[in-house]
Amino acid sequence: MVLVTKEQLEFKELLAGQKDRIVEQSKKQEDQLNQLIERERHEEEIFEQEIETKKQEQKLQFEREESRLLTERKGRQEEEEKQQKIIEQELEVEMKTQQKKIEELEEISKREKEEWEKRVKEEQTKQEEKKEMAAVKIQSVYKGYCTRKQHKTEVDKRWKKAQGKRREERIKEIEKEQKKLEEDEERQKIQDEEKRVKEEKRKEEERIKKEEEEKRKQEEAERKQREKEEKIKKEEEKRIKAEEEKLRKEEEKRKKEEEKKRKEEEKRQKQEEERQRKEEEKQKKKEEEERKKREEIERKQKEEEEKVRKQEEEKQKKLEKEKQEKEEKKKLKEDQQREEMERIRQEELKKQEVEKQEAELKKQEEKLKQFLNEESDDTNDNKVIKSTDFITNGSISHRDKNSPRKSVRRVKDGLVRDSTSASLNGDTDERLKNGLSSMMEGLPSHLESKRLGWIKSCTPWSKVSNEPWKLKASTSKRPPRRPSSAKKLHMLEESIITTAAKVASLRQVTTVELKDLPGSNMSTLGQCTGLQYLKMVNCNLIAVEGLQNCKQLQYLDLKNNKIEYIDLKSLGSIKFIDLSNNSLSGIHGMDGCTDVRWLDLSDNKITRLGGLNGLRRLHTLKLGKNQLINTSGLGDTPTIQYLDLSHNHLQEVQDINKLCLLQHLNLSANNLLQIPDLQNHVLLHDLILEDNNITSLDDLNQSWLPLVQKLNISQNR
């Protein structure tokens, strides 16, 4: 039977209450989201109805204009039919000339097709050659892989040299190919331009020839008419001479009348030609006006459709942004709740394990007391019994109910005292050894030896927690200089901050979330004295400064920027700092941040550890994807429970013995040659050592790690 204390019951009730609160909050959030979705649907329906009414009105207008245009077209068609009969004769002559031109163009197009087919064939041959070269390269790579397995060390050196040469050759080949492609494109452009110019010249010459031929025809017709008139005049003169003088006057009158008629006919012909020309111009103008009207109508329709589409896209973008922000907030809350639940669960497990260990120790001590009472005749035996009673009464029975870690520490100290007190006399030493061996009959001998070795070599948390690092003020190296590019940045506008926080003044600001901004200076945020939550992602920041007055700041998320300089001094209430994916070269500017629990500096350019001695309550430290060479300085923060040093250049792990509370250790993708010293890490749950150069597991076999649940040593030697 497992006894359940009042504190455990109260703790379970608290957990149940927290679960109910979380469920109620999630239900409320779901109801709010459903209401927002219904409102958005209603607005979309109203918007769609308005769009449909506008479209119907536009259709009616378009139909009216079409009917009007049809009536106008019918009248024009009747007039055009009359004119077409006159023009058909002229078109027949032009058709013959155009057929000749078409034949010439067909010949030119055939030549161009032949040239294009030749180019396509050449490109196909080039691609086939590239494929063959790629296959040859793949085969060579596979053969190289087979040889690397046999002669890895020598092949690695040669491979690096060859790789450099290949890269240079490949770069040269790519540059040559690019130059060839550019030259081919320029040649093609020049050829196309020359063809276009030739075609335009040819068309211009043909147009000039047509005009010259028409002029020549008109001149010949006029000349023929003049010749005919001259002949008629000569015949009339001969006839007049032959006739009598009496008729000469009449003939002169008749000539005058004929001349008048001829002039009138010429005038009439000219007037008709002008009238026809004017009518053609009018028709062309009307057609152009109609075409412009149609284009304007189509353009207006397109503009309206684009406006509607843009409005819809803007609404969708706003909704998506709001949803993303809500999801991020939900995820943060869920992560925090999960972490709290996990921490509570781990504490419960630790309590249960401590209680089990205490119960086993009590049983074993009772057995030892019985064994000693049966054989206690001398005074030395009584001394040993008193010492063991002191151990049981002082360290195990009087357990602190509120701190399971202290109880574990006391059990360890009790076992050490037991081993020291048993060495008082020679006779009692042998008896105590026999008693302890009978106590630990449940464990195998090799595990028992590891446990005893850990008891002798471990440094307890009481010793680590009372070291001078707690009392000394944090002394860090000289911080780097403020980058000169930060001086040129503009100040962050107050309107941007107030709109993001949805408040009237900077003093009312408590939360700020900004994304995708140009580079700016953060000093204006120093006026937000009540700021608690700050998130600026993808804002092109270079320096973090000017936040000394934000004493209430607890959450700082500045990932995905270009930060090189940090100044977070005297921010004692900050707990969460995320500076991942920036350009930091070292850890600095955190003096006085004594309450930081979570620090993420992954994906930067950090080479050495330093500036962590002021972080006295640090729980999680992420330094993955940096350029770390060593880990000296980790001992300044013994409260770390989660440590990520993956994707660095570490050959060994130093200054890790003081991290006796460590539960998660990630050292993947480094250059480790051996497993780090884990003699003082009994609480370790997760150990990740994949993608290193570890050759043996002897050090791991000698360590006492009873709580390990996850161990990954893949991709090693």
C-alpha positions in Angstrom: 0.0 0.0 0.0 1.3 3.5 -0.9 0.5 6.2 1.7 -0.8 9.4 0.3 0.0 12.6 2.3 -2.2 15.6 2.6 0.2 17.7 0.6 0.0 15.2 -2.3 -3.8 15.3 -2.1 -3.7 19.1 -2.1 -1.3 19.1 -5.0 -3.6 16.8 -6.9 -6.6 19.0 -6.2 -4.6 22.0 -7.4 -3.7 20.1 -10.6 -7.4 19.3 -11.2 -8.4 22.9 -10.6 -5.7 24.1 -13.1 -6.9 21.5 -15.7 -10.5 22.8 -15.3 -9.4 26.4 -15.7 -7.4 25.5 -18.8 -10.4 23.6 -20.3 -12.8 26.6 -19.5 -10.3 29.0 -21.1 -10.0 26.9 -24.2 -13.8 26.7 -24.5 -14.1 30.5 -24.2 -11.5 30.9 -26.9 -13.2 28.5 -29.2 -16.6 30.3 -28.7 -14.9 33.7 -29.5 -13.3 32.2 -32.6 -16.6 30.8 -33.8 -18.3 34.2 -33.3 -15.5 35.9 -35.3 -15.9 33.3 -38.1 -19.7 33.9 -38.3 -19.2 37.6 -38.5 -16.7 37.3 -41.3 -19.0 35.0 -43.2 -21.9 37.4 -42.8 -19.7 40.3 -44.1 -18.5 38.2 -47.0 -22.1 37.4 -48.0 -23.1 41.1 -47.9 -20.1 42.0 -50.0 -20.9 39.3 -52.6 -24.4 40.5 -52.9 -23.2 44.1 -53.5 -20.8 42.8 -56.2 -23.6 40.8 -57.9 -25.9 43.9 -58.0 -23.1 46.0 -59.6 -22.3 43.3 -62.1 -26.0 43.2 -63.2 -26.1 46.9 -63.6 -23.0 46.8 -65.7 -24.5 44.0 -67.8 -27.7 46.1 -68.5 -25.6 49.1 -69.6 -23.5 46.9 -71.8 -26.5 45.4 -73.5 -28.0 48.9 -74.2 -24.8 50.0 -75.8 -24.6 46.8 -77.8 -28.1 47.4 -79.2 -27.3 51.0 -80.1 -24.1 49.9 -81.8 -25.9 47.2 -83.8 -28.3 49.7 -85.3 -25.4 52.0 -86.2 -23.6 49.1 -87.7 -26.5 48.1 -90.0 -26.6 51.6 -91.5 -22.9 51.5 -92.0 -23.0 48.1 -93.6 -25.5 49.2 -96.2 -23.2 52.1 -97.1 -20.2 49.9 -97.1 -21.8 47.4 -99.4 -22.2 50.1 -102.0 -18.6 51.1 -101.7 -17.3 47.5 -101.6 -18.5 46.9 -105.2 -16.3 49.8 -106.3 -13.3 48.7 -104.1 -13.5 45.0 -105.1 -12.0 45.7 -108.5 -9.0 47.4 -106.9 -8.6 44.6 -104.4 -8.2 42.0 -107.1 -5.2 43.8 -108.4 -3.8 44.2 -104.9 -4.4 40.5 -104.1 -2.1 39.4 -106.8 0.7 41.6 -105.5 0.1 40.4 -101.9 0.2 36.7 -103.0 3.7 37.3 -104.4 4.7 38.9 -101.0 3.2 35.9 -99.1 5.2 33.5 -101.1 8.4 35.4 -100.3 7.5 35.5 -96.6 6.8 31.7 -96.6 10.3 31.2 -98.0 11.8 33.3 -95.3 9.8 31.5 -92.5 11.0 28.1 -93.9 14.6 29.3 -93.6 14.0 30.5 -90.1 12.4 27.1 -89.1 15.4 25.2 -90.5 17.8 27.4 -88.4 15.7 27.0 -85.3 15.6 23.2 -85.7 19.4 23.2 -86.0 19.7 25.1 -82.8 17.3 22.7 -81.0 19.3 19.7 -82.1 22.5 21.3 -80.9 20.9 22.0 -77.5 19.7 18.4 -77.3 23.2 17.1 -78.0 24.6 19.4 -75.3 22.1 18.1 -72.8 22.8 14.5 -73.6 26.5 15.2 -73.2 25.8 16.7 -69.8 23.7 13.7 -68.7 26.6 11.4 -69.8 29.0 13.5 -67.8 26.7 13.4 -64.7 26.4 9.6 -65.0 30.2 9.4 -65.1 30.5 11.6 -62.1 28.0 9.5 -60.1 29.9 6.4 -60.9 33.2 8.1 -59.8 31.5 9.3 -56.6 30.3 5.7 -55.8 33.7 4.3 -56.5 35.2 7.0 -54.3 32.8 6.1 -51.5 33.9 2.4 -51.7 37.5 3.4 -51.5 36.9 5.8 -48.6 35.6 3.0 -46.4 38.9 1.2 -46.8 41.3 4.2 -46.7 39.3 6.9 -44.9 42.0 9.0 -43.4 44.1 9.3 -46.6 41.1 9.6 -48.8 39.7 12.5 -46.6 42.8 14.5 -47.2 42.9 13.8 -50.9 39.1 14.4 -51.1 39.3 17.8 -49.6 42.1 18.9 -52.1 40.2 17.4 -55.0 37.0 19.0 -53.8 38.6 22.4 -53.9 39.9 21.8 -57.4 36.5 20.5 -58.5 34.8 23.5 -57.2 37.2 25.9 -58.9 36.8 23.9 -62.2 33.1 23.8 -61.8 32.9 27.6 -61.2 35.1 28.2 -64.3 32.8 25.9 -66.4 29.7 27.6 -65.1 31.2 31.0 -65.9 32.1 29.8 -69.4 28.6 28.4 -70.0 27.1 31.6 -68.8 29.3 33.6 -71.1 28.4 31.3 -74.0 24.7 31.6 -73.3 24.9 35.4 -73.0 26.8 35.6 -76.3 24.2 33.3 -78.0 21.4 35.4 -76.6 23.1 38.6 -77.8 23.7 37.1 -81.3 20.1 36.0 -81.4 18.9 39.4 -80.4 21.1 41.1 -83.0 19.9 38.7 -85.7 16.2 39.3 -84.8 16.8 43.0 -84.8 18.4 42.9 -88.2 15.6 40.8 -89.6 13.0 43.2 -88.2 14.9 46.2 -89.7 15.1 44.4 -93.1 11.4 43.6 -93.0 10.5 47.2 -92.2 12.8 48.5 -94.9 11.2 46.1 -97.4 7.7 47.1 -96.4 8.6 50.8 -96.7 10.1 50.2 -100.2 7.0 48.4 -101.3 4.7 51.2 -100.0 6.9 53.8 -101.9 6.7 51.7 -105.1 2.9 51.4 -104.8 2.6 55.2 -104.5 4.9 55.8 -107.4 2.9 53.3 -109.6 -0.4 55.0 -108.7 1.0 58.4 -109.5 2.4 57.1 -112.8 -1.0 55.6 -113.7 -2.8 58.9 -113.0 -0.3 60.8 -115.1 -0.7 58.4 -118.0 -4.5 58.7 -117.9 -4.3 62.5 -117.9 -1.8 62.4 -120.7 -4.1 60.1 -122.8 -7.1 62.4 -122.1 -5.1 65.4 -123.2 -4.0 63.7 -126.4 -7.6 62.7 -127.2 -8.8 66.3 -126.6 -6.0 67.6 -128.9 -7.0 65.2 -131.7 -10.6 66.3 -131.4 -9.6 69.9 -131.5 -7.5 69.4 -134.6 -10.3 67.5 -136.4 -12.8 70.2 -135.5 -10.4 72.9 -136.7 -10.0 71.1 -140.1 -13.8 70.6 -140.3 -14.3 74.3 -139.5 -11.9 75.4 -142.2 -13.6 73.3 -144.7 -17.0 74.7 -143.7 -18.2 78.0 -144.4 -17.3 81.1 -142.5 -20.8 81.4 -141.3 -20.7 78.4 -139.2 -17.4 79.5 -137.5 -19.2 81.6 -135.0 -21.6 78.8 -134.0 -18.7 76.4 -133.7 -16.9 78.9 -131.4 -20.0 79.1 -129.2 -20.2 75.3 -129.1 -16.6 75.0 -128.2 -17.1 77.5 -125.4 -20.0 75.5 -124.1 -18.1 72.3 -124.3 -15.2 73.8 -122.3 -17.7 75.0 -119.7 -19.2 71.5 -119.5 -15.8 69.9 -119.2 -14.8 72.2 -116.4 -18.1 71.5 -114.6 -17.5 67.8 -115.0 -14.0 68.1 -113.6 -15.3 70.1 -110.7 -18.0 67.6 -110.1 -15.5 64.7 -110.1 -13.3 66.6 -107.7 -16.2 67.2 -105.4 -17.2 63.6 -105.5 -13.7 62.5 -104.7 -13.5 64.9 -101.8 -16.9 63.7 -100.5 -15.8 60.1 -100.6 -12.6 60.9 -98.8 -14.5 62.8 -96.1 -16.9 60.0 -95.7 -14.1 57.5 -95.3 -12.4 59.7 -92.7 -15.7 60.0 -90.8 -16.1 56.3 -90.8 -12.6 55.8 -89.5 -13.2 58.3 -86.8 -16.4 56.7 -85.8 -14.8 53.2 -85.7 -11.9 54.6 -83.6 -14.4 56.2 -81.2 -16.4 53.0 -80.8 -13.2 51.1 -80.2 -12.1 53.6 -77.6 -15.5 53.4 -75.9 -15.3 49.6 -75.8 -11.8 49.7 -74.4 -12.8 52.2 -71.8 -15.8 50.0 -70.8 -13.5 46.9 -70.6 -10.9 48.9 -68.6 -13.5 50.1 -66.1 -14.8 46.6 -65.7 -11.3 45.3 -65.1 -10.5 48.1 -62.7 -13.6 47.3 -60.7 -12.8 43.6 -60.7 -9.3 44.3 -59.5 -10.5 46.6 -56.8 -12.9 43.9 -55.6 -10.1 41.3 -55.8 -7.7 43.5 -53.9 -10.2 44.2 -51.1 -10.9 40.5 -50.8 -7.1 39.7 -50.7 -6.6 42.4 -48.0 -9.4 41.0 -45.9 -8.0 37.5 -46.3 -4.5 38.7 -45.4 -5.8 40.5 -42.3 -7.7 37.4 -41.2 -4.7 35.2 -41.8 -2.4 37.5 -39.8 -4.9 37.6 -36.9 -5.2 33.8 -37.0 -1.4 33.4 -37.0 -1.0 35.8 -34.1 -3.7 34.0 -32.1 -2.1 30.6 -32.9 1.3 31.9 -31.8 -0.1 33.1 -28.5 -2.0 29.9 -28.1 1.2 27.9 -28.7 3.2 30.0 -26.2 0.5 29.5 -23.6 0.3 25.8 -24.4 4.0 25.4 -24.2 4.2 27.2 -20.9 1.3 25.1 -19.5 3.0 21.9 -20.8 6.3 22.9 -19.2 4.6 23.6 -15.9 2.7 20.3 -16.1 5.9 18.5 -17.0 7.8 20.1 -14.2 5.0 19.2 -11.8 4.9 15.6 -13.0 8.7 15.3 -12.7 8.5 16.7 -9.2 5.9 14.1 -8.3 8.0 11.4 -9.8 11.0 12.6 -7.8 8.9 12.7 -4.6 7.7 9.2 -5.2 11.2 7.9 -5.9 12.5 9.7 -2.8 9.7 8.1 -0.7 10.5 4.7 -2.1 14.2 5.1 -1.3 13.4 6.3 2.2 11.2 3.3 2.8 13.8 0.9 1.5 16.5 2.6 3.7 14.3 2.3 6.7 13.7 -1.4 6.1 17.4 -1.9 5.6 18.3 0.0 8.7 15.9 -2.0 10.8 17.5 -5.2 9.5 20.9 -3.7 10.3 19.8 -2.7 13.8 18.5 -6.3 14.4 21.8 -7.7 13.2 23.8 -5.3 15.4 21.7 -5.8 18.5 22.2 -9.6 18.3 26.0 -9.2 18.3 26.4 -6.1 20.4 28.5 -7.0 23.4 31.3 -4.4 23.4 31.2 -0.6 23.9 32.4 0.0 20.4 29.3 -1.6 19.0 27.2 0.7 21.0 29.0 3.7 19.5 28.3 2.5 16.0 24.7 1.9 16.8 24.5 5.5 18.1 26.0 6.9 15.0 23.6 4.9 12.8 20.7 6.1 15.0 21.9 9.7 14.4 21.9 9.0 10.7 18.3 7.7 10.7 16.9 10.3 13.0 18.8 13.3 11.6 18.8 12.8 7.8 16.0 10.4 6.9 13.2 10.6 9.4 13.2 14.4 9.7 12.5 15.1 6.0 11.6 18.4 4.7 8.2 18.1 3.1 8.4 21.0 0.8 11.8 20.3 -0.9 12.3 16.8 -2.5 15.7 17.7 -3.7 16.9 18.4 -0.1 15.6 15.0 1.0 17.7 13.4 -1.8 20.7 15.3 -0.6 20.2 14.2 3.0 19.9 10.6 1.9 23.2 10.9 0.1 24.9 12.6 3.1 23.5 9.9 5.4 25.0 7.1 3.3 28.4 8.9 3.3 28.3 9.3 7.0 27.4 5.7 7.4 30.4 4.7 5.5 32.7 7.0 7.6 31.3 6.0 10.9 31.7 2.3 10.1 35.4 2.7 9.9 36.0 3.4 13.6 37.1 0.0 14.6 38.3 -3.1 12.7 35.8 -5.5 14.1 32.8 -3.3 13.6 34.0 -2.4 10.0 33.7 -6.0 8.9 30.2 -6.3 10.5 29.0 -3.1 8.9 30.2 -4.2 5.5 28.4 -7.5 5.9 25.3 -5.5 6.9 25.4 -3.2 3.9 26.0 -6.0 1.5 22.8 -7.6 2.9 21.0 -4.2 2.5 21.7 -3.9 -1.2 20.9 -7.5 -2.3 18.3 -6.1 -4.8 20.9 -4.5 -7.1 23.5 -6.4 -9.2 27.1 -6.2 -8.1 28.3 -4.0 -11.0 25.4 -1.5 -10.6 26.0 -1.4 -6.8 29.7 -0.7 -7.4 28.7 2.2 -9.7 26.3 3.6 -7.1 28.9 3.4 -4.3 31.5 5.1 -6.6 29.0 7.9 -7.3 28.4 8.3 -3.5 32.1 8.8 -2.9 32.9 11.0 -5.8 29.7 13.2 -6.1 29.6 16.9 -5.1 26.2 17.5 -3.5 24.0 20.4 -4.4 24.4 21.9 -1.0 28.1 22.5 -1.6 27.5 23.8 -5.2 24.6 26.1 -4.1 26.7 27.6 -1.2 29.7 28.5 -3.4 30.9 32.1 -3.6 29.3 32.6 -7.1 26.0 33.5 -5.4 27.5 36.2 -3.4 29.9 37.8 -5.8 28.8 40.5 -8.2 28.9 39.4 -11.9 32.2 40.5 -13.4 32.3 40.1 -17.2 34.8 41.0 -19.8 34.7 44.3 -21.6 31.6 44.2 -24.0 32.1 44.7 -27.7 31.7 48.2 -29.2 28.4 49.4 -30.4 28.4 48.9 -34.2 28.7 52.1 -36.3 25.9 51.1 -38.5 23.5 51.3 -35.5 24.1 55.0 -35.3 22.7 55.6 -38.8 19.4 53.9 -38.1 16.2 56.0 -37.7 14.3 56.0 -34.4 11.3 53.7 -34.1 8.2 55.9 -34.6 5.8 56.2 -31.6 2.8 55.7 -33.9 4.0 52.2 -34.9 4.3 51.2 -31.2 0.9 52.7 -30.1 -0.9 51.1 -33.1 0.7 47.7 -32.4 -0.2 47.9 -28.7 -3.6 49.5 -29.4 -3.2 52.2 -26.8 -3.1 56.0 -26.8 0.3 56.8 -25.2 3.6 55.0 -24.7 3.1 54.8 -20.9 0.1 52.6 -21.4 2.0 50.0 -23.5 2.4 46.5 -22.0 2.7 44.3 -25.0 4.3 45.0 -28.4 4.5 42.6 -31.4 6.1 43.9 -34.6 7.2 42.0 -37.8 8.9 42.8 -41.1 10.1 46.3 -40.4 13.1 48.2 -41.9 16.1 48.7 -39.7 15.4 51.1 -36.7 16.6 52.2 -33.3 14.8 50.7 -30.3 15.4 53.6 -27.9 11.8 54.9 -28.2 10.7 51.7 -26.4 12.5 53.0 -23.3 9.6 55.4 -22.7 7.2 52.3 -22.3 7.8 52.0 -18.5 5.1 49.4 -18.2 6.3 47.1 -21.0 6.1 43.4 -20.1 6.0 41.6 -23.5 8.2 42.6 -26.5 8.4 40.6 -29.8 10.2 42.0 -32.9 10.8 39.4 -35.5 12.4 40.1 -39.0 12.8 43.8 -38.1 16.5 44.2 -39.3 17.7 45.2 -35.8 21.4 45.7 -35.2 21.6 46.7 -31.5 19.4 46.0 -28.5 19.6 49.2 -26.3 17.6 51.8 -24.6 15.5 49.4 -22.5 16.9 50.3 -19.1 13.6 52.0 -18.0 11.5 48.9 -18.8 11.9 47.4 -15.4 8.7 45.3 -15.7 9.9 43.5 -18.9 9.5 39.7 -18.6 9.4 38.4 -22.2 11.8 39.4 -24.9 11.7 37.7 -28.4 14.1 39.2 -31.0 14.8 36.2 -33.2 15.6 36.5 -37.0 17.3 39.8 -36.9 20.9 41.1 -37.4 21.8 41.9 -33.8 25.5 42.4 -32.9 25.2 44.3 -29.7 23.1 43.8 -26.5 22.5 46.1 -23.5 20.0 44.6 -21.1 21.6 45.7 -17.8 19.6 46.0 -14.6 16.5 44.3 -16.1 15.9 42.1 -13.0 12.4 40.9 -13.8 13.1 39.5 -17.3 12.6 35.7 -17.5 12.5 34.8 -21.2 15.1 35.9 -23.8 15.1 34.6 -27.4 18.0 36.0 -29.6 18.3 33.1 -32.0 19.3 33.6 -35.7 21.2 36.8 -35.2 24.9 37.9 -35.6 26.2 37.8 -32.0 29.9 36.9 -31.5 29.7 36.6 -27.7 27.5 36.7 -24.6 27.4 40.1 -23.1 25.1 42.9 -21.8 23.1 40.7 -19.3 24.6 42.0 -16.0 21.8 42.2 -13.4 19.4 39.9 -15.3 19.3 37.6 -12.2 15.8 36.1 -12.9 16.3 34.8 -16.4 15.0 31.2 -16.8 15.0 30.7 -20.6 17.9 31.9 -22.8 18.0 30.9 -26.6 21.2 32.0 -28.4 21.1 29.4 -31.1 22.1 30.1 -34.8 24.6 32.9 -34.0 28.4 33.3 -34.3 29.4 32.8 -30.7 32.9 31.3 -30.2 33.4 31.3 -26.4 31.2 31.2 -23.3 31.2 34.1 -20.9 28.9 36.6 -19.2 26.7 33.9 -17.7 27.8 34.3 -14.1 25.0 36.8 -13.3 22.2 34.4 -14.5 21.6 32.7 -11.2 18.3 31.1 -12.0 18.9 29.9 -15.5 16.9 26.8 -16.3 17.2 26.4 -20.2 20.3 27.4 -22.3 20.3 26.8 -26.1 23.5 27.4 -27.9 23.1 25.2 -31.0 24.4 26.2 -34.4 27.2 28.4 -33.2 31.0 28.3 -33.4 31.9 27.2 -29.9 35.4 25.8 -29.4 35.2 25.1 -25.6 32.7 25.2 -22.8 34.7 26.9 -20.0 32.3 29.1 -18.0 29.3 26.7 -17.8 30.1 26.1 -14.1 29.0 29.7 -13.4 25.3 28.6 -13.9 24.8 25.4 -11.9 21.0 25.7 -12.1 20.8 24.6 -15.7 18.5 21.7 -16.4 18.2 21.9 -20.2 21.5 22.4 -22.2 21.7 22.4 -26.0 25.3 22.6 -27.5 24.6 20.9 -30.8 26.1 21.9 -34.2 29.3 23.5 -32.9 33.1 22.7 -33.1 33.6 21.1 -29.6 36.2 18.4 -29.2 35.6 18.0 -25.4 33.1 19.3 -22.9 34.6 21.2 -19.9 33.3 22.7 -16.7 30.2 20.5 -16.6 30.7 18.8 -13.2 28.8 21.5 -11.3 25.6 21.1 -13.3 24.3 18.4 -11.0 20.6 19.3 -11.8 21.1 18.7 -15.5 18.2 16.6 -17.1 18.7 17.2 -20.9 22.0 17.3 -22.7 22.3 17.7 -26.5 25.9 17.5 -27.9 25.0 16.3 -31.5 26.9 17.3 -34.6 30.2 18.2 -32.9 33.8 16.8 -33.0 33.8 14.9 -29.7 36.3 12.1 -29.4 35.0 10.7 -26.1 32.0 10.8 -23.9 32.1 13.7 -21.4 32.4 13.1 -17.7 28.9 12.4 -16.3 29.9 11.3 -12.7 27.8 14.0 -11.1 24.6 13.9 -13.3 22.3 11.4 -11.6 19.1 13.3 -12.7 20.0 13.1 -16.4 17.0 12.0 -18.5 18.1 12.7 -22.1 21.6 12.3 -23.6 22.1 13.0 -27.3 25.6 12.3 -28.8 24.8 11.6 -32.4 27.0 12.7 -35.3 30.4 12.9 -33.5 33.7 11.0 -33.5 33.3 8.9 -30.4 35.1 5.5 -30.6 34.3 3.8 -27.2 31.6 3.7 -24.5 33.7 2.8 -21.5 33.3 6.2 -19.8 29.5 5.9 -20.2 29.5 2.3 -18.7 31.3 3.6 -15.6 28.8 6.4 -14.9 25.8 6.0 -12.6 22.8 7.3 -14.6 19.7 5.6 -13.2 17.1 8.0 -14.7 18.2 8.0 -18.4 15.3 7.5 -20.7 16.7 8.6 -24.1 20.2 7.9 -25.4 21.2 8.6 -29.0 24.8 7.7 -30.1 24.2 7.1 -33.8 26.5 8.3 -36.6 29.7 7.8 -34.6 32.7 5.6 -35.1 
